Amino acid sequence: MKRNVFFLICILTTFFIFSENKIKIIDIKGNVTQRYRENDWEKVEEKSEVLEGTEFFTGFHSSISFEIGNGSYITINQLSNIVFDKFIENKEIIRINIFLLGGYAVVYSKSKNDNIYIYCEENIISFNKSGGEVYFKNNSGILINCDSGKIKITSKFKNSYFIGKNEICGIDVNGKIIENDYFLRRNSNTISNDRKNENDIISYFDLFFQPYSLEPQKNDYFDNLNP
């Protein structure tokens, strides 16, 4: 009986340690705060492991980087807000669900076994042995840039689209996928598909390259402490 209890404890301990080691903080710059579930916000001051349900917010000129699985990573840049939702493992395959509530994230999945899913409201950006950037503004939409491999984009209407290296994709505020060809025409005279208004293309880009806030004194960490 004692032997069986000891064996069960060993299994549970191993499972707990293994399941909680999926994400580690590897770099912190500037002012970054975190909270677990509904606990109070606190400053992140040391590199540590990340639990499911932990939320992070990066201040002005600040960033935080995490290692996921074996060599995969995600970096959250300034004035961004994320929640690590679920860590799911099946043998060597890992799935990480991350909610990007707003801001700019750089993601790199080194292995086919490391599946990183970025949720922006009801839209999903999937990284599997691929890398790129996701930029999300609630009132503007989403921009996704692929640096390596292929990224799968699924809008809230469930229509999927893939982009490869050096391609860009968008999702507008209505959940419609904006394909790579749309962005190619920003600096081109070529006109194709149903997007024919050059001013519309330029305006869509400009929305994403404005400051975090147009109000004076609002691009400050302390004014944006609570997302």
Secondary structure, DSSP 8 states (H G I E B T S, - for coil): -HHHHHHHHHHHHHHHHHHT-SEEEEEEES-EEEEETTS--EE--S--B--TTEEEEE-TT-EEEEEETTTEEEEE-SS-EEEEEEEEEETTEEEEEEEEEEEEEEEE--STTEEEEEEETTEEEEEES-EEEEEEETTTEEEEEEEES-EEEE-TT--EEEE-TT-EEEE-TTS-EE-HHHHHGGG-----TT---HHHHHHHHHHHTS-S-SSTT-SSTGGGS--
